[in-house]
Amino acid sequence: KSLKSLPLLPSLKVISISYNQLASETQTLHEIAASCPNLEHLNLMKNPCNPVFKNDLQYRQFRARFCIWIPSLVTLDGVDFKEDLGLIMKMKHTEQQKKVKIQGDKMQVIHEEAYSKSG
């Protein structure tokens, strides 16, 4: 399952989407970041994409990615990011490069679609 149908919600501050069978971390991350750019509190517990009960390092990396991609985020799964700051700093450059590439790819698609409609 995914959040493809999630509309643009720029003023949304809190969302709990636990127990939704969201399987892909990358897809979930990209869809939430694009649809909820000002989100402050996110709950993703009990989704297959959330490694909270599987592996501590994987969960810390998961948390760091969401914090980097959604800079307004204050808590993930009810916990702030104080314990994750070192890892966030280590991962920030790489994740920001990914974010720029994805945004650039989306702009390219938009330009191509606009060109094909006008031609």
Disulfide bonds with the S-S distance in Angstrom:
none
